[in-house]
Amino acid sequence: MVVSKKNIILFTVCVDVLGLGIVIPVLPFYVQELGGSDLVVTLLFSVFALCSFVSAPVLGVLSDRYGRRPILIGSIVSTAIGWFVFAGAPSMIFLFLGRIIDGLAAGNISTAQSYLSDLARNNKERTANLGLIGMIFGIGFIIGPTLGGMLGALGHSVPFWFVGSLATLNALLAFRFLPETHTPQPIRFSFRVLDPFAPLIRAGRMVGLRGLYVAWFFFTLAFASQQAIFTLYISRIFGFNEITAGFLLGVIGVVLALNQGIFLKRFWIERFREADLIWTMFLVLGVGFFLMSASVLWVFILGMIVGAIAQSILRVVLTSTVAGFNENRGENLGTLNSIMSLGLVVGPAFAGVVFVAHPVLPFVLSGIFALIGFCTVWFIRRRVPNLQAVPKLPSDVPIEY
């Protein structure tokens, strides 16, 4: 049996995304089963993001120096171990240990992107390959939460045993069928290339892009804060279980996929200037989060859908604006990823603290973060040429979910 190299890489990304989606609807119930508090739930999101933030540049450098294959296989094995530790955790400390182990391997998505780029014979094929990763993200965030909710009904640890088993199968397939695509480079080692804060420092020095990076940070804070407490909130306010939580998160995934895959190019960008879409959607996003803070189910669902539409547009259009700002597209997008990673660390931890004070406050906070993003873009729009005449989406920037 011969397995396609590309399919193995896409399976690797799919396992990572499924893990991210599966954990959201089940995690609060699993933590409560082990005697943990609401704050522990959000801190588990933060510790995973922190480890991912640290590991991403390290794995990238190591894959350039020693090749893609050993780094990918090692990170997949680490993912499997992390999930098994998490699934079999007898206490809180093992939950954190499992997320740390998995988080330290989470940078393998960037290595997977590098592997697919190595496989491409030209720019067009590279774009198509990277676009497949965006598609996998979309599918994973539809299937993952729904599957997590269904498996969680069988036992709160079952989803994590399942995704750990998938990662194990992934590691075996990679070990057997995945060749090396990159000639190891005898690069000179420097601890500077492993510094995850270096892109953030450079971002502060980029006068033209600085405002957009600030807006992106508050956008990340907004959606990361509400994502971390989503299941906690609907469980506390509406009494929903993990199956209902998974279904609602699946609905969000469908909205994201349809809006980015169909309506973004065929409706939004055709009828509106991308510059106008940015500040408008920050406002819409804020409204969505404020609606979600209502303790009325139909208002909450309306806010959930409105927020998903705004989030899906903002994520792509703001990324496109930064990517098209100058010729340093790779560096600009890498900086965006670093800023998002930092937001994924800070947002859930902050949301956990305010959720303990009152369950609706994280959504109010997310709405305020969105309004700060709006104010930032509004005040810099005349000083940044890209916010006055934003070009169409660059063809080699994959749409991500």
C-alpha positions as a Markdown table, in Angstrom:
| # | Residue | x | y | z |
|---|---|---|---|---|
| 1 | Met | 0.0 | 0.0 | 0.0 |
| 2 | Val | 1.3 | 3.4 | -1.0 |
| 3 | Val | 0.0 | 6.5 | 0.8 |
| 4 | Ser | 0.3 | 10.0 | -0.7 |
| 5 | Lys | 2.8 | 12.3 | 1.0 |
| 6 | Lys | 0.4 | 15.2 | 0.6 |
| 7 | Asn | -2.4 | 13.2 | 2.2 |
| 8 | Ile | -0.3 | 12.3 | 5.2 |
| 9 | Ile | 0.5 | 16.0 | 5.7 |
| 10 | Leu | -3.2 | 17.0 | 5.4 |
| 11 | Phe | -4.1 | 14.2 | 7.9 |
| 12 | Thr | -1.5 | 15.7 | 10.3 |
| 13 | Val | -3.2 | 19.1 | 10.1 |
| 14 | Cys | -6.6 | 17.5 | 10.3 |
| 15 | Val | -5.7 | 15.7 | 13.6 |
| 16 | Asp | -4.4 | 19.0 | 15.1 |
| 17 | Val | -7.5 | 20.9 | 14.1 |
| 18 | Leu | -9.8 | 18.1 | 15.3 |
| 19 | Gly | -8.1 | 18.2 | 18.6 |
| 20 | Leu | -8.6 | 21.9 | 18.9 |
| 21 | Gly | -12.3 | 21.5 | 18.0 |
| 22 | Ile | -13.0 | 18.4 | 20.1 |
| 23 | Val | -11.6 | 20.0 | 23.3 |
| 24 | Ile | -13.9 | 23.0 | 23.4 |
| 25 | Pro | -17.4 | 21.5 | 24.1 |
| 26 | Val | -16.1 | 18.7 | 26.4 |
| 27 | Leu | -13.3 | 20.4 | 28.4 |
| 28 | Pro | -15.4 | 22.2 | 31.1 |
| 29 | Phe | -17.3 | 19.0 | 32.0 |
| 30 | Tyr | -14.1 | 16.9 | 32.1 |
| 31 | Val | -12.4 | 19.5 | 34.3 |
| 32 | Gln | -15.4 | 19.6 | 36.7 |
| 33 | Glu | -15.4 | 15.8 | 36.8 |
| 34 | Leu | -11.8 | 16.0 | 38.2 |
| 35 | Gly | -12.8 | 18.7 | 40.7 |
| 36 | Gly | -11.4 | 21.7 | 38.8 |
| 37 | Ser | -12.8 | 25.2 | 38.7 |
| 38 | Asp | -14.0 | 27.4 | 35.8 |
| 39 | Leu | -10.7 | 29.3 | 35.9 |
| 40 | Val | -8.8 | 26.0 | 35.3 |
| 41 | Val | -10.7 | 25.5 | 32.1 |
| 42 | Thr | -9.5 | 28.8 | 30.6 |
| 43 | Leu | -6.0 | 28.4 | 31.9 |
| 44 | Leu | -5.8 | 25.1 | 30.0 |
| 45 | Phe | -6.5 | 27.0 | 26.8 |
| 46 | Ser | -3.8 | 29.6 | 27.8 |
| 47 | Val | -1.1 | 27.1 | 28.7 |
| 48 | Phe | -1.5 | 25.3 | 25.4 |
| 49 | Ala | -1.3 | 28.5 | 23.4 |
| 50 | Leu | 1.8 | 29.6 | 25.4 |
| 51 | Cys | 3.6 | 26.4 | 24.6 |
| 52 | Ser | 2.6 | 26.7 | 21.0 |
| 53 | Phe | 3.8 | 30.3 | 21.0 |
| 54 | Val | 7.2 | 29.2 | 22.2 |
| 55 | Ser | 7.5 | 26.0 | 20.1 |
| 56 | Ala | 6.6 | 27.4 | 16.7 |
| 57 | Pro | 9.8 | 29.3 | 15.9 |
| 58 | Val | 11.9 | 26.4 | 17.4 |
| 59 | Leu | 10.3 | 23.7 | 15.2 |
| 60 | Gly | 10.6 | 26.0 | 12.2 |
| 61 | Val | 14.3 | 26.5 | 12.7 |
| 62 | Leu | 14.9 | 22.8 | 13.5 |
| 63 | Ser | 13.1 | 21.7 | 10.4 |
| 64 | Asp | 15.3 | 24.0 | 8.2 |
| 65 | Arg | 18.4 | 22.7 | 9.9 |
| 66 | Tyr | 17.7 | 18.9 | 10.3 |
| 67 | Gly | 14.9 | 18.3 | 7.7 |
| 68 | Arg | 11.1 | 18.2 | 7.8 |
| 69 | Arg | 10.6 | 14.5 | 8.4 |
| 70 | Pro | 12.2 | 14.1 | 11.8 |
| 71 | Ile | 10.5 | 17.2 | 13.2 |
| 72 | Leu | 7.1 | 16.3 | 11.9 |
| 73 | Ile | 7.3 | 12.7 | 13.2 |
| 74 | Gly | 8.6 | 13.9 | 16.5 |
| 75 | Ser | 5.9 | 16.5 | 16.9 |
| 76 | Ile | 3.1 | 14.0 | 15.9 |
| 77 | Val | 4.4 | 11.5 | 18.5 |
| 78 | Ser | 4.4 | 14.4 | 21.1 |
| 79 | Thr | 0.8 | 15.2 | 20.2 |
| 80 | Ala | -0.3 | 11.6 | 20.7 |
| 81 | Ile | 1.5 | 11.4 | 24.1 |
| 82 | Gly | 0.0 | 14.7 | 25.1 |
| 83 | Trp | -3.6 | 13.5 | 24.4 |
| 84 | Phe | -3.1 | 10.2 | 26.1 |
| 85 | Val | -1.7 | 11.9 | 29.2 |
| 86 | Phe | -4.7 | 14.3 | 29.1 |
| 87 | Ala | -7.3 | 11.5 | 28.6 |
| 88 | Gly | -5.9 | 9.4 | 31.4 |
| 89 | Ala | -5.3 | 12.3 | 33.9 |
| 90 | Pro | -6.0 | 11.3 | 37.5 |
| 91 | Ser | -5.6 | 14.9 | 38.7 |
| 92 | Met | -5.4 | 18.5 | 37.6 |
| 93 | Ile | -1.6 | 18.5 | 37.2 |
| 94 | Phe | -1.8 | 15.8 | 34.5 |
| 95 | Leu | -4.3 | 17.9 | 32.6 |
| 96 | Phe | -1.8 | 20.7 | 32.4 |
| 97 | Leu | 1.0 | 18.3 | 31.6 |
| 98 | Gly | -1.0 | 16.9 | 28.7 |
| 99 | Arg | -1.7 | 20.3 | 27.3 |
| 100 | Ile | 1.9 | 21.3 | 27.7 |
| 101 | Ile | 3.2 | 18.3 | 25.8 |
| 102 | Asp | 0.7 | 18.8 | 23.0 |
| 103 | Gly | 1.3 | 22.6 | 22.9 |
| 104 | Leu | 5.0 | 22.0 | 22.5 |
| 105 | Ala | 4.2 | 20.1 | 19.3 |
| 106 | Ala | 1.6 | 22.5 | 18.0 |
| 107 | Gly | 4.1 | 24.3 | 15.9 |
| 108 | Asn | 4.0 | 21.4 | 13.5 |
| 109 | Ile | 1.4 | 23.1 | 11.4 |
| 110 | Ser | 4.0 | 25.6 | 10.2 |
| 111 | Thr | 6.3 | 22.6 | 9.4 |
| 112 | Ala | 3.5 | 20.9 | 7.5 |
| 113 | Gln | 3.1 | 24.1 | 5.5 |
| 114 | Ser | 6.8 | 24.1 | 4.7 |
| 115 | Tyr | 6.6 | 20.4 | 3.7 |
| 116 | Leu | 3.7 | 21.2 | 1.2 |
| 117 | Ser | 5.7 | 24.1 | -0.1 |
| 118 | Asp | 8.7 | 21.8 | -0.7 |
| 119 | Leu | 6.4 | 19.5 | -2.7 |
| 120 | Ala | 5.2 | 22.3 | -5.0 |
| 121 | Arg | 6.8 | 22.6 | -8.4 |
| 122 | Asn | 5.7 | 26.2 | -9.0 |
| 123 | Asn | 4.0 | 29.1 | -7.2 |
| 124 | Lys | 0.6 | 28.1 | -8.4 |
| 125 | Glu | 0.9 | 24.6 | -7.0 |
| 126 | Arg | 2.3 | 26.0 | -3.7 |
| 127 | Thr | -0.8 | 28.2 | -3.4 |
| 128 | Ala | -3.1 | 25.3 | -4.1 |
| 129 | Asn | -1.3 | 23.2 | -1.5 |
| 130 | Leu | -1.5 | 25.8 | 1.2 |
| 131 | Gly | -5.2 | 26.4 | 0.3 |
| 132 | Leu | -5.8 | 22.8 | 1.1 |
| 133 | Ile | -4.7 | 23.5 | 4.7 |
| 134 | Gly | -7.3 | 26.3 | 4.9 |
| 135 | Met | -9.9 | 23.8 | 3.7 |
| 136 | Ile | -8.9 | 21.3 | 6.3 |
| 137 | Phe | -9.2 | 24.0 | 9.0 |
| 138 | Gly | -12.7 | 24.7 | 7.9 |
| 139 | Ile | -13.8 | 21.1 | 7.8 |
| 140 | Gly | -12.0 | 20.4 | 11.1 |
| 141 | Phe | -13.8 | 23.2 | 13.0 |
| 142 | Ile | -17.2 | 21.9 | 11.7 |
| 143 | Ile | -16.6 | 18.2 | 12.5 |
| 144 | Gly | -14.4 | 18.6 | 15.6 |
| 145 | Pro | -16.8 | 20.2 | 18.1 |
| 146 | Thr | -19.8 | 18.1 | 16.9 |
| 147 | Leu | -17.7 | 14.9 | 17.2 |
| 148 | Gly | -16.4 | 16.0 | 20.6 |
| 149 | Gly | -19.9 | 16.6 | 21.9 |
| 150 | Met | -21.1 | 13.2 | 20.7 |
| 151 | Leu | -18.1 | 11.3 | 22.0 |
| 152 | Gly | -18.2 | 13.2 | 25.3 |
| 153 | Ala | -21.7 | 11.8 | 25.9 |
| 154 | Leu | -20.0 | 8.4 | 26.1 |
| 155 | Gly | -17.5 | 9.6 | 28.7 |
| 156 | His | -15.8 | 12.9 | 29.1 |
| 157 | Ser | -12.3 | 11.4 | 28.4 |
| 158 | Val | -13.4 | 9.4 | 25.3 |
| 159 | Pro | -12.9 | 12.3 | 22.8 |
| 160 | Phe | -9.3 | 12.6 | 24.0 |
| 161 | Trp | -8.5 | 8.9 | 23.7 |
| 162 | Phe | -10.0 | 9.1 | 20.2 |
| 163 | Val | -7.9 | 12.0 | 19.0 |
| 164 | Gly | -4.8 | 10.5 | 20.7 |
| 165 | Ser | -5.4 | 7.3 | 18.7 |
| 166 | Leu | -5.7 | 9.3 | 15.5 |
| 167 | Ala | -2.4 | 11.0 | 16.3 |
| 168 | Thr | -0.8 | 7.5 | 16.9 |
| 169 | Leu | -2.0 | 6.3 | 13.5 |
| 170 | Asn | -0.7 | 9.5 | 11.9 |
| 171 | Ala | 2.7 | 9.0 | 13.4 |
| 172 | Leu | 2.9 | 5.4 | 12.1 |
| 173 | Leu | 1.9 | 6.5 | 8.6 |
| 174 | Ala | 4.4 | 9.3 | 8.6 |
| 175 | Phe | 7.2 | 7.0 | 9.8 |
| 176 | Arg | 6.4 | 4.5 | 7.1 |
| 177 | Phe | 5.5 | 6.6 | 4.1 |
| 178 | Leu | 6.8 | 10.2 | 4.6 |
| 179 | Pro | 10.2 | 10.9 | 2.9 |
| 180 | Glu | 12.4 | 13.9 | 3.4 |
| 181 | Thr | 11.7 | 16.8 | 1.1 |
| 182 | His | 14.2 | 19.3 | 2.4 |
| 183 | Thr | 18.0 | 19.2 | 2.2 |
| 184 | Pro | 19.2 | 19.9 | 5.8 |
| 185 | Gln | 21.0 | 23.3 | 6.0 |
| 186 | Pro | 24.1 | 23.7 | 8.0 |
| 187 | Ile | 22.9 | 27.0 | 9.3 |
| 188 | Arg | 24.7 | 28.8 | 12.1 |
| 189 | Phe | 22.9 | 28.3 | 15.3 |
| 190 | Ser | 21.7 | 31.4 | 17.2 |
| 191 | Phe | 19.4 | 31.7 | 20.2 |
| 192 | Arg | 17.9 | 34.8 | 18.5 |
| 193 | Val | 16.1 | 32.7 | 15.9 |
| 194 | Leu | 14.3 | 30.8 | 18.7 |
| 195 | Asp | 13.1 | 34.0 | 20.4 |
| 196 | Pro | 9.2 | 34.0 | 20.0 |
| 197 | Phe | 9.1 | 37.7 | 21.1 |
| 198 | Ala | 11.4 | 38.9 | 18.2 |
| 199 | Pro | 8.5 | 39.3 | 15.7 |
| 200 | Leu | 6.6 | 41.3 | 18.3 |
| 201 | Ile | 9.5 | 43.6 | 18.8 |
| 202 | Arg | 9.9 | 44.1 | 15.1 |
| 203 | Ala | 6.1 | 44.7 | 14.8 |
| 204 | Gly | 6.4 | 47.6 | 17.2 |
| 205 | Arg | 9.0 | 49.2 | 15.0 |
| 206 | Met | 6.9 | 49.0 | 11.8 |
| 207 | Val | 5.3 | 52.4 | 11.7 |
| 208 | Gly | 3.0 | 51.8 | 8.8 |
| 209 | Leu | 1.8 | 48.4 | 10.1 |
| 210 | Arg | 1.8 | 49.1 | 13.8 |
| 211 | Gly | -1.8 | 50.2 | 14.0 |
| 212 | Leu | -3.0 | 47.1 | 12.0 |
| 213 | Tyr | -1.1 | 44.8 | 14.3 |
| 214 | Val | -2.7 | 46.5 | 17.3 |
| 215 | Ala | -6.1 | 46.0 | 15.7 |
| 216 | Trp | -5.3 | 42.3 | 15.0 |
| 217 | Phe | -4.2 | 41.8 | 18.6 |
| 218 | Phe | -7.5 | 43.1 | 19.9 |
| 219 | Phe | -9.4 | 41.0 | 17.3 |
| 220 | Thr | -7.6 | 37.9 | 18.7 |
| 221 | Leu | -8.3 | 38.9 | 22.3 |
| 222 | Ala | -12.0 | 39.2 | 21.4 |
| 223 | Phe | -12.6 | 35.8 | 19.8 |
| 224 | Ala | -10.1 | 34.0 | 22.1 |
| 225 | Ser | -11.9 | 35.3 | 25.2 |
| 226 | Gln | -15.4 | 34.2 | 24.1 |
| 227 | Gln | -14.1 | 30.8 | 22.7 |
| 228 | Ala | -12.6 | 29.8 | 26.0 |
| 229 | Ile | -15.8 | 30.3 | 28.0 |
| 230 | Phe | -18.3 | 29.5 | 25.4 |
| 231 | Thr | -19.2 | 26.0 | 26.8 |
| 232 | Leu | -19.0 | 27.2 | 30.4 |
| 233 | Tyr | -21.4 | 30.0 | 29.6 |
| 234 | Ile | -24.1 | 28.0 | 27.8 |
| 235 | Ser | -23.8 | 25.3 | 30.5 |
| 236 | Arg | -24.2 | 27.8 | 33.3 |
| 237 | Ile | -26.9 | 30.0 | 31.8 |
| 238 | Phe | -28.9 | 27.7 | 29.6 |
| 239 | Gly | -28.1 | 24.3 | 31.2 |
| 240 | Phe | -26.8 | 22.8 | 27.9 |
| 241 | Asn | -24.7 | 19.7 | 27.9 |
| 242 | Glu | -21.6 | 18.7 | 25.8 |
| 243 | Ile | -23.8 | 17.5 | 22.8 |
| 244 | Thr | -25.6 | 20.8 | 22.5 |
| 245 | Ala | -22.4 | 22.7 | 22.9 |
| 246 | Gly | -20.8 | 20.7 | 20.1 |
| 247 | Phe | -23.8 | 21.3 | 17.9 |
| 248 | Leu | -23.7 | 25.0 | 18.4 |
| 249 | Leu | -20.0 | 25.2 | 17.7 |
| 250 | Gly | -20.6 | 23.1 | 14.6 |
| 251 | Val | -23.1 | 25.7 | 13.5 |
| 252 | Ile | -20.4 | 28.4 | 13.9 |
| 253 | Gly | -18.0 | 26.3 | 11.8 |
| 254 | Val | -20.6 | 26.0 | 9.0 |
| 255 | Val | -21.2 | 29.8 | 9.1 |
| 256 | Leu | -17.4 | 30.4 | 8.9 |
| 257 | Ala | -17.0 | 27.9 | 6.0 |
| 258 | Leu | -19.9 | 29.2 | 3.9 |
| 259 | Asn | -19.0 | 32.9 | 4.5 |
| 260 | Gln | -15.3 | 32.4 | 3.7 |
| 261 | Gly | -15.7 | 29.8 | 1.0 |
| 262 | Ile | -18.6 | 31.3 | -0.9 |
| 263 | Phe | -19.9 | 34.7 | 0.2 |
| 264 | Leu | -16.6 | 36.5 | 0.9 |
| 265 | Lys | -15.5 | 36.6 | -2.8 |
| 266 | Arg | -18.9 | 36.5 | -4.4 |
| 267 | Phe | -20.7 | 39.1 | -2.3 |
| 268 | Trp | -18.7 | 41.0 | 0.3 |
| 269 | Ile | -15.6 | 41.9 | -1.7 |
| 270 | Glu | -17.6 | 42.5 | -4.9 |
| 271 | Arg | -19.8 | 45.0 | -3.2 |
| 272 | Phe | -17.7 | 46.7 | -0.6 |
| 273 | Arg | -14.2 | 48.1 | -0.4 |
| 274 | Glu | -12.0 | 45.9 | 1.8 |
| 275 | Ala | -11.0 | 49.0 | 3.8 |
| 276 | Asp | -14.6 | 49.7 | 4.7 |
| 277 | Leu | -15.2 | 46.0 | 5.5 |
| 278 | Ile | -12.4 | 46.1 | 8.2 |
| 279 | Trp | -13.8 | 48.9 | 10.4 |
| 280 | Thr | -17.4 | 47.9 | 9.7 |
| 281 | Met | -16.9 | 44.3 | 10.7 |
| 282 | Phe | -15.1 | 45.3 | 13.9 |
| 283 | Leu | -18.3 | 47.2 | 14.8 |
| 284 | Val | -20.5 | 44.2 | 13.8 |
| 285 | Leu | -18.3 | 41.8 | 15.8 |
| 286 | Gly | -18.7 | 44.0 | 18.9 |
| 287 | Val | -22.5 | 44.0 | 18.5 |
| 288 | Gly | -22.4 | 40.2 | 18.1 |
| 289 | Phe | -20.5 | 39.7 | 21.4 |
| 290 | Phe | -22.8 | 42.2 | 23.2 |
| 291 | Leu | -25.8 | 40.2 | 22.0 |
| 292 | Met | -24.2 | 37.0 | 23.2 |
| 293 | Ser | -24.0 | 38.4 | 26.7 |
| 294 | Ala | -27.8 | 38.4 | 26.9 |
| 295 | Ser | -29.3 | 35.6 | 28.9 |
| 296 | Val | -32.0 | 35.0 | 26.3 |
| 297 | Leu | -31.4 | 32.0 | 24.0 |
| 298 | Trp | -32.6 | 33.4 | 20.7 |
| 299 | Val | -30.6 | 36.7 | 21.2 |
| 300 | Phe | -27.5 | 34.6 | 22.1 |
| 301 | Ile | -27.8 | 32.5 | 18.9 |
| 302 | Leu | -28.4 | 35.7 | 16.8 |
| 303 | Gly | -25.2 | 37.2 | 18.3 |
| 304 | Met | -23.3 | 34.0 | 17.7 |
| 305 | Ile | -24.2 | 34.0 | 14.0 |
| 306 | Val | -23.5 | 37.7 | 13.6 |
| 307 | Gly | -20.2 | 37.4 | 15.4 |
| 308 | Ala | -19.2 | 34.4 | 13.2 |
| 309 | Ile | -19.9 | 36.3 | 10.0 |
| 310 | Ala | -17.9 | 39.3 | 11.2 |
| 311 | Gln | -15.0 | 37.2 | 12.5 |
| 312 | Ser | -14.7 | 35.2 | 9.2 |
| 313 | Ile | -14.5 | 38.4 | 7.1 |
| 314 | Leu | -12.2 | 40.2 | 9.4 |
| 315 | Arg | -9.7 | 37.3 | 9.7 |
| 316 | Val | -9.3 | 37.2 | 5.9 |
| 317 | Val | -9.5 | 40.8 | 4.9 |
| 318 | Leu | -7.2 | 42.1 | 7.7 |
| 319 | Thr | -4.7 | 39.4 | 6.9 |
| 320 | Ser | -4.9 | 40.3 | 3.2 |
| 321 | Thr | -4.3 | 44.0 | 4.0 |
| 322 | Val | -1.2 | 43.3 | 6.0 |
| 323 | Ala | 0.1 | 40.8 | 3.4 |
| 324 | Gly | -0.3 | 43.3 | 0.6 |
| 325 | Phe | 1.2 | 46.2 | 2.6 |
| 326 | Asn | 4.7 | 45.7 | 1.1 |
| 327 | Glu | 7.0 | 43.1 | -0.4 |
| 328 | Asn | 7.8 | 41.5 | 2.9 |
| 329 | Arg | 4.7 | 39.3 | 2.9 |
| 330 | Gly | 6.3 | 36.3 | 4.7 |
| 331 | Glu | 7.6 | 38.4 | 7.5 |
| 332 | Asn | 4.3 | 40.3 | 7.8 |
| 333 | Leu | 2.2 | 37.1 | 8.0 |
| 334 | Gly | 4.7 | 35.5 | 10.4 |
| 335 | Thr | 4.3 | 38.6 | 12.7 |
| 336 | Leu | 0.5 | 38.2 | 12.5 |
| 337 | Asn | 0.8 | 34.6 | 13.6 |
| 338 | Ser | 3.0 | 35.6 | 16.6 |
| 339 | Ile | 0.5 | 38.3 | 17.6 |
| 340 | Met | -2.4 | 35.9 | 17.4 |
| 341 | Ser | -0.4 | 33.4 | 19.5 |
| 342 | Leu | 0.1 | 36.0 | 22.2 |
| 343 | Gly | -3.6 | 36.9 | 22.1 |
| 344 | Leu | -4.5 | 33.2 | 22.5 |
| 345 | Val | -2.4 | 33.1 | 25.7 |
| 346 | Val | -3.7 | 36.3 | 27.3 |
| 347 | Gly | -7.4 | 36.2 | 26.2 |
| 348 | Pro | -8.5 | 32.9 | 27.8 |
| 349 | Ala | -6.7 | 33.6 | 31.1 |
| 350 | Phe | -8.3 | 37.0 | 31.3 |
| 351 | Ala | -11.7 | 35.7 | 30.3 |
| 352 | Gly | -11.5 | 33.0 | 33.1 |
| 353 | Val | -10.9 | 35.6 | 35.7 |
| 354 | Val | -13.8 | 37.8 | 34.7 |
| 355 | Phe | -16.1 | 34.8 | 34.2 |
| 356 | Val | -15.6 | 33.9 | 37.8 |
| 357 | Ala | -16.8 | 37.4 | 38.7 |
| 358 | His | -19.9 | 37.1 | 36.5 |
| 359 | Pro | -20.6 | 34.7 | 33.5 |
| 360 | Val | -21.7 | 37.5 | 31.1 |
| 361 | Leu | -18.6 | 39.6 | 31.6 |
| 362 | Pro | -16.3 | 37.8 | 29.1 |
| 363 | Phe | -18.7 | 38.5 | 26.2 |
| 364 | Val | -18.9 | 42.2 | 27.3 |
| 365 | Leu | -15.1 | 42.2 | 27.4 |
| 366 | Ser | -14.9 | 40.7 | 23.9 |
| 367 | Gly | -17.3 | 43.4 | 22.7 |
| 368 | Ile | -15.1 | 46.1 | 24.2 |
| 369 | Phe | -12.0 | 44.5 | 22.6 |
| 370 | Ala | -13.7 | 44.6 | 19.2 |
| 371 | Leu | -14.7 | 48.3 | 19.7 |
| 372 | Ile | -11.0 | 49.1 | 20.6 |
| 373 | Gly | -10.0 | 47.4 | 17.3 |
| 374 | Phe | -12.6 | 49.5 | 15.5 |
| 375 | Cys | -11.2 | 52.7 | 17.0 |
| 376 | Thr | -7.7 | 51.7 | 16.2 |
| 377 | Val | -8.5 | 51.1 | 12.5 |
| 378 | Trp | -10.7 | 54.3 | 12.3 |
| 379 | Phe | -8.0 | 56.6 | 13.6 |
| 380 | Ile | -5.2 | 55.2 | 11.4 |
| 381 | Arg | -7.2 | 54.8 | 8.2 |
| 382 | Arg | -5.9 | 58.0 | 6.6 |
| 383 | Arg | -2.3 | 57.3 | 7.5 |
| 384 | Val | -2.2 | 53.8 | 6.0 |
| 385 | Pro | -2.5 | 53.7 | 2.2 |
| 386 | Asn | -3.8 | 50.1 | 2.3 |
| 387 | Leu | -6.8 | 51.3 | 4.3 |
| 388 | Gln | -7.8 | 53.8 | 1.6 |
| 389 | Ala | -7.4 | 51.6 | -1.4 |
| 390 | Val | -6.9 | 48.0 | -0.3 |
| 391 | Pro | -6.0 | 45.6 | -3.2 |
| 392 | Lys | -7.9 | 42.5 | -3.9 |
| 393 | Leu | -7.0 | 39.4 | -2.0 |
| 394 | Pro | -3.5 | 38.2 | -2.9 |
| 395 | Ser | -3.8 | 34.9 | -4.8 |
| 396 | Asp | -1.1 | 33.2 | -2.6 |
| 397 | Val | -2.6 | 34.0 | 0.7 |
| 398 | Pro | -4.7 | 31.0 | 1.7 |
| 399 | Ile | -8.0 | 31.6 | 3.3 |
| 400 | Glu | -7.9 | 30.2 | 6.9 |
| 401 | Tyr | -10.7 | 29.5 | 9.3 |
